[in-house]
């Protein structure tokens, strides 16, 4: 039942941020608690989008869990929707939306809502949930700087 949302401006274009988040296979390189990522399949869908089935392995303290998700990529509108397929969650949904606001900057919207099946894991995550979400968002910001450079002040 924890949910988290953030809206912020970033000194990168919507396309740059969309490309970074859409690159699920690279998550283990920079995303905290992500031990592995595997793309099961990719299929185009009407409207110019693409659906990807992906597995992530999340390692947190003594827990190590794999979960599958359906990632729907909407490149024309710079939006990414994620839905839970299988693994340790009761449910999980998230989305990213990126909108250019001029001068090489974009507005980023992020939302996630989930619940684990395991009450112990839910309790452990619940205790550190807000800090964990902030660390994840910071990891994407740091990855953008690594890929696209530090913006001019």
Phi, psi and omega in degrees: 000355175292142172223158182211139174221149177218144172229127179205162174263142179234147181276039179223163180283161176301321180296318179298313182291322176300312181301319180297311183289326180290344181276066184302324182299337180271356184307320180299339180289336187216345187269125181303144175067009179258109184272333182197157176217140179218130176269116180282318182200160175219130180220133175292150177231159179303146180094006177085010179266185180212141175249131180239134169261127185224148174248136171239143172253120182254128178242121180218116184054238182271358182267138174220113186229142173257138172221149180254147178217156174258118181252118179256118183261128178240080186298326183296330180246010178052054179229144179227121178250138180233134177231144180291137174250305183202158180130212191276000183268152166282319174199161176197131174219145174207163172209154171236141176221135183233128180229126176296140178236011176099160178055037177072018181245159176217159172265134180244128172245133178226136177216138174218141177218129182202165172212133176279151174289321183282117182296325179296312179297319178301318179294317179297313180294318181303323181293333184236015189304307184298317178296321179298315180297319178296321178295321179294313179298318177299322179298321177293320178298315180294323177295320177299317179296319179297317183282320191247357179090161178284129180293151177294140182281000000 
